[in-house]
Amino acid sequence: MDLKWKSRGSILLAKVGLTRGQLVNMVFAQVELKNGLPFAVNAYATDDGYLPHVPNAETLAAIREKPGKRCRSPKAFLADLKP
């Protein structure tokens, strides 16, 4: 194990009240619960909460879409939904 990582990691863990051993236990518990690694291993994952999301074409189109009609009140909004 890289001693620099070990030292920095131990400092960060101590800030949240954990030891390296407790972290290892937590990770293995998550491995068992998820039946796999509790985090993404590649740089292309989009749903792990840690890496930036890379939007697909549909999401990009929705982002670029102009805002829809604005309603002045909830009542007007609901009336607008009726066919």
C-alpha positions in Angstrom: 0.0 0.0 0.0 1.3 3.5 -0.9 2.3 5.0 2.5 1.2 8.5 1.3 -2.3 7.2 0.6 -2.4 5.3 3.8 -1.5 8.3 5.8 -3.8 10.7 4.1 -6.6 8.2 4.1 -6.2 7.6 7.8 -6.4 11.3 8.5 -9.6 11.6 6.6 -11.1 8.6 8.2 -10.2 9.9 11.6 -12.1 13.1 10.8 -15.3 11.0 10.4 -14.5 8.8 13.4 -13.4 5.6 11.5 -10.4 3.5 11.5 -8.9 1.7 8.4 -10.2 -1.6 9.8 -13.7 -0.2 10.2 -13.6 1.0 6.6 -12.5 -2.4 5.3 -15.4 -4.0 7.3 -17.9 -1.4 5.8 -16.6 -2.0 2.2 -16.9 -5.8 2.6 -20.4 -5.5 4.0 -21.4 -3.4 1.0 -19.8 -5.9 -1.3 -22.0 -8.6 0.2 -25.1 -6.4 0.1 -24.6 -5.3 -3.5 -23.2 -8.7 -4.6 -20.3 -6.8 -6.2 -18.2 -3.7 -5.7 -20.0 -0.8 -4.0 -18.5 1.7 -6.4 -17.8 2.1 -10.1 -14.3 0.9 -11.3 -14.3 2.6 -14.7 -14.2 6.3 -15.6 -17.4 5.9 -17.7 -19.9 5.1 -15.0 -22.7 7.6 -14.6 -24.8 6.3 -11.7 -22.4 5.9 -8.8 -22.7 9.4 -7.4 -19.0 10.0 -7.6 -18.1 10.6 -11.2 -19.6 13.3 -13.5 -22.7 12.3 -15.3 -22.2 12.2 -19.1 -25.7 12.9 -20.6 -26.9 10.9 -23.5 -28.4 12.5 -26.7 -32.0 12.5 -25.3 -30.9 14.3 -22.1 -28.9 16.8 -24.0 -31.9 17.5 -26.3 -34.1 18.1 -23.2 -31.5 20.4 -21.7 -31.4 22.5 -24.9 -35.2 22.6 -25.2 -36.8 26.0 -24.6 -38.9 26.3 -21.4 -42.6 25.5 -21.8 -45.6 27.6 -21.1 -45.7 29.3 -17.7 -48.8 29.4 -15.6 -49.7 32.1 -13.2 -51.2 29.8 -10.6 -51.6 26.1 -9.7 -55.3 26.4 -10.8 -54.3 27.7 -14.2 -51.7 24.9 -14.5 -54.2 22.2 -13.7 -56.7 23.7 -16.1 -54.1 23.7 -18.8 -53.5 19.9 -18.3 -57.2 19.1 -19.1 -57.8 17.9 -22.7 
